[in-house]
Amino acid sequence: MDELSLTDRYLRLGLRFDRIESGFVDAYFGDPAHRRAVEADDAPEPARLADEARALLRDLATDTSLSPARREFLVGHVSALECSAHKFDGAPIGFVDEVKAYFDVDIAMGDTADYEAAHAKLDELLPGTGPLQPRMQAQRERFAVPTERVPEVVDALAGALRDVVRGRYPLPEAETVAFEIEHDKPWSGFNYYLGDYRSRVAVNGDLPQYLSSLPHLIAHEAYPGHHTEHCRKEQLLVASPESGAQQPEQTIFLVNTPQCLMAEGLADHALGAAIGPGWGRWAQEIYADLGLSFDGDLAERIAAASSGLLHVRQDAALLLHDRNAGEDAVAAYLQRWGLMAENSARQALRFVGSPLWRAYISTYVEGYALLGAWLDEAEPGAARLDRFGRLLDEPLTPSALRREMAAAA
């Protein structure tokens, strides 16, 4: 039997984690022989996976066959897998250290003064008077989508975004997204990338869907978010790389690794890349064609003010896992500072309380902030869109973005 390459060892290591925790492999469209080999093995033990990760890291440290960028990518991801193996083995790893190992970022509690400033802006924007949380909830419910019309609205938004994105970031003609409704999930939406430029995007049918948030959701999961990124990387880095060697390490997408922070940060900036300022009016015109009333300008202003509350969700994870706060106290924190209804706060708790997803909230919070700062270094317009295109096409890492910003400074 031929000796496995470093990238083959990485793929098999990642696939083994899915046998410990189903869903750890978010996507895999690489050589099926690796999956068959892993499935034929005995059930993996976390301690052995940690040993395997350490051995791979030692070999990567002395490797000269890979480019420095590819080697750095693999080192970061294998290090994250080593931490996951230790967690699965019951090792006592602090939550802040866990997030650092997974996503290559440092986290801390947000400043409630920033939340108070966001509340002040929202107080000026939200109709009515009195406490903010019920006014925020009333504003959301004003634009609630009837359950039976959610598929129709999703299809309309996806079609409009697809037309814009294909003109700006060309996609293979064969690419497709199938939308469906799922239940009993801790998330609002999820992209299942199937390979060959195909995605299945699930929308949580247990949660209310709003005209104000669906444009973000569809852009995030499909155009130009997760689906677009997967398609571009499969086409450029796997199927027909324009220069250099193929990068088979890009055929696997693993939970709790730096690529998650990059992907979620990219996806949370997706609507801005596709439509930019004025997305509210753009959506309003689409909804009008469906006979749905929507105040796009107000929704856009409220969304901008609400962005100041982004860190509240990460605070919830820190309170729960780092400061040992009880679930009721964390739910109250989410309601006070995040202006969430109680059922929304409990849904958020379900996500940050999940053994697999508990650290994942940081990919949205820190990913949005880091990628936003990096994108802001480009001039608005074509330069910024080109920079967003790099996120779609290149296997960048948080460390790589920080180095670029430091060099520019």
N, C-alpha and C positions, 0 to 999 in steps of 0.2 A: 504494500500500500504506500502511495506517495505521501511524503510528509506534508501536513497541512500548512498553508501559509499563515502569516499573522492575521490577515483579514478573515480567513476561513475560521481560525480559532476564535476570533471575536464573534463571528456570526453564530457559531455553535454555542459559545458561552451565553450569548444573549438569548438564544432559543431555549436553553436549559432553564432559564428563569421562568419561562411561561409554564413549565411543568410544576413549579413550586407555587406560583400565583398566576392563575389564568387571567389574561388581560395585560400581563407585564409586557408582552410583545404587542405593541400597538399596531404595527404593520410589518409584514415581511413578504417581499416579492423576489427574493433571490433564488439561488440554486436549490431546487427541491431536495437534492441529495442531502443537504445539511439537515433539513427538517426530518427526513426519514432516518438519518443516522441518530439524531437526538431522540426521536421517538422509540428507536430500537434499544437505546441504552437503559440501564437500570434507573429508577427514579433518583434524581440528583439530590445530594445532601448539601445544605447551605455552606457548611464548613469546607467541603471539597470545592464548591464554586469559588469561595474566597481564595483558596489555595491556587486554583486555576487562574483567577484574575491576577494574583500576585506574580505568578510565573510569567504570564503574558506581559505584564508591566515590565518585568526584568528584561525580557527579550526585546520589547519595544525600545527600551533605553539604549540598547546597543545596536539597533537596526540601522542599516544604511540604504535599504532598498526602497523605502518610502520617502516621499517628499516631506520636508519639515512640517508643512501644514497638515498633511494626512496623519503623520505620526502624532502631532499634538492633538488632533481630533480623537484619535484612538486612545491615547493616554487618558484624556479627560473622561471618556466614556467608560473605559475599563475601570478607572478609579471609582466612578460612580457605582458601577456594578459590584465592586469589592465592598463598598459600603452597604449596598442592598443585601449582599450575602451575609454580612455580619448582622444586619438587622433581622433577617429571617432566622438567623442562628440564635437570636435572643440577646445579642450584645447590647449593653447599656450605652447608647449613643445619644448625646444631647440633641435636641431638636434643631437648634441653630447650626450645629456642626453637621447634622444630617443634611440640611438644606444646602449648606456650603459644598458638601461632597457631591451631592446630586447635580446641582445647577450652577456651580462656580459663581455664587453670589453671597454676599453677607447681608443679613437681614436684621432689622430692629423694629421696635414698636413705632408706629407713626406718632405725629404730634397732634394732639387734640386741638391745638390752636388752628392748624390747617383745616381741620374738620369744621370748626366754628366759622371760619371764613367761607367755606363752601356752603354751610347752612345759611349764612347771611345772603349769599348770592341767590340761593334757592328761595329764600323767603321773599325776595323781590320778584321772582319769576312765577312762582306757583300761584294759581288762582286761589282766592279766599283768604281767610285770616285764621290765626290760631296755631296750634302745634303743627310742626312740619310733616311728621310721619304720616298722619291721616291725609293731609293735603297731597303729599307725594303719591300715596296709594290711590287716592281719588283721581289724580292726573293719569296714572297708569291705566286704571280701569276705564277711564274715558275712551281710551284707544285700544281696549281689549278686542282681540279678534275672535269672533264666534268659532267654536271648536270645529264645526263642520266646514269652515272656510279657510282654515289654516293651510291645507295642502294647496289650495288655489293661490293664496297670497304668496306662499313660499315659491311656487313655480314661477309666478310673475316676477318676483324680485330676482330669482336665480337667472331667469332668462335675460333680464335687462343687464344684470351684472356680468353675465357671461359675454354678452356682446361687447361691453366696454373693455373687459379684460383681454379678450382674444385679440382686440385691435392694438393693445398696448404691450402685452406680454404673450406673444404667440404660443398657442397650445397645439398639440397634435390633433388632427381632425378626428381621431378615434376617441378622444376623451369624452367621458360621460359621468354624470352624477345622478344617482337614484336617491330620491328623498323618501323617507318613511317615518312613521311614528312608533316610538318605543315607550314602554312603561316601566315603573319601578327602578329608576336610574337616579344616581346622585348628581347628574349633570343636566344642563339645559339642551345641549346639542353635542353630537359626536361624529367625527369623520372616521369611517372605516375605509382605509385605502387598500384596494384589492390588487394593485399592480395593473400593468397594461393600460395605464391612464384611466382607470375606473375607480370611482369612489361610491360608497354607500353612506349617506348622511342621515343620521337619526335625529329627530326632534323629540324632546321629552313631552309626551302626551299628557302627563300628570300635572304639568305646570301651565298656568295661563300664558298665552302668547300675546304680545302687544305690538301694535303698528310701529311704535317708537323704537323697539329693540330688534325686531326681525331683520331690518337691513343690516345691522351689525352681525347678527347671528349667521345670516347667509353669506355675507362677505367673509366672516371668520372661518366658517367651515368649508367654503367652496371657492368663491371667486372674489378676490385673488388670494384667499387664505390657504388653508391646509391642502385642499385638493390641487390647487394651482401649484403650490410649492412641490408637492409630491410628483406631479406630472413633469414639471420643469427639471427637477433633479433626476428623475428616472430617464428622461430623454437626453439630458446633457451630460450626466455623470455616469450613467449605467449603460443605456442602450447604444448611444452613439456619441461618446465624448468627443468634443471638438479638438481637444489637445490633451496630450499626456495619456496616462494609463486609465483604464476604467477604475471606478471606485466602488467595489462591491460592498464596502461597509455602509454605503448609502441605501442598500436594499433592505435594511432593518431599521425600525424605529422603536426605541425602547423607552418605557416609562421611567421617570426619575433619572434622567440623564441630561446633560447640557443642551442637547438638541431640542428637548421639550421647551426649555425657556426661550430658545431662539424661535421655535415654531409658534408658540403662543403669543410672544411679543409681536412677531410678524403678523399673525392673524388678527390681533387686536388693533393693528394699524391698517388693516386691509381696506376698510371702507374709506378711510382717508386717502389711500393710494388709488382706489378705483374712482371715487367721486370727488373727494376733497370737501372743502367748505361748500355748503349748499346742498348737502346730502338730504337734508330735511325736505327742501322744496322738490328735489328730484323724486324722493319717495312719495311725496304728496301727489305728484302727477300720476304715478303708477297706481296709487290707491284710488284716485279719482276715476280712472278707467274701470275700476272694479266696483264703483259705487260706494266707496268707503271714505268717510270724512276724516281729515287729518290736518292738524296744524303743524306743518313741518318746521317752520322757523322757530316756534316755541319749543318743540321737541329737541331741536338741535341745541338751543341755548341751555335747556335743562340738562341735556347730556354733557355739555361742556362744563357746567357748574358741578355736576355730579362726579366728574372725573377727580375732583379734589377729595373724594371719599374712597378712592381706590384702595388705599392701604388698610382700610378698616377690616377687610376680609383676611388679610395677612395677620393683623392684630389678633383676630379670633383664633387663628391657628397657634400663634405664640402664647396666648392666654391659656389655651387648652392643653398644649403639649409642653410648653416651657415653664409656665407659671402655675400649672396645676389648678386652674380655675375650673369650677363646675360648669356643666352644660347650661344650666339656667342662667348663670352669671354671664356666660359668653353670649347666649341668645339675647340677653338684655343689652349687652354692649353693642351688638349688631343692630338692634332696634334703635338704640339711642343715637349712635354716631353714624351708622349706615342708613338710617331711616327706613329700615326694612319692616315689613309686616311680620308678625310672629311666625306665620307659616313659612315665609321666605327665610327668616333667620334659622328656623329649624332645618330647612333644606340645605342651607349653607353649612350648618353644623354637621349634617350627614356627610357632606363632601369632605370637610376638613377632619372629620372623625374617622374616615375610612382608613384602614391600615395601608392600602395601596396608594390612596390619593391624598393622605393627610398633609404631605409637604408640597403638593402640586400647586396649591393656590399661589405660591411664590412665583411660579412661571408666568402667571398673568400680571401680578403686581410688579415684580422686578423686571420681567421681560418687557412690559410696556414702557417702563421708565428708561431702561437702558437703550432699547432700540429707538425710542422716541428721541433721546438725547443725541444718538448717533445720526438719525435721519435729519434732525434739526441743523446739523452742521452743513447740510447742502442747501443751496438756494431753492426757494419754492419754485415749483414748476418742473421742467424737464430734468433738472439735476437731482431733485429729490426723488422723482419717479425712477430715474436710473439707479439711484442708491437703493430704493426699495427692490428693484430688480436684482440687485446683488444678493439680497436676502433670499430671494426665490431660487437663485441659480447656484450660489456658492455655499459650501458647508462651513459657514462661519461659526465662531464660538464666542461666548461672552468675553473671554480673555482677549480674543483677537479684536473685538470692537473697542474694548478699553484701551488697548495698545494704539489703535488708530486714532482715537480721540486724544490720547496723551501726546502722540507725535504731532497732531495738528495744533495742539495747544503750545 
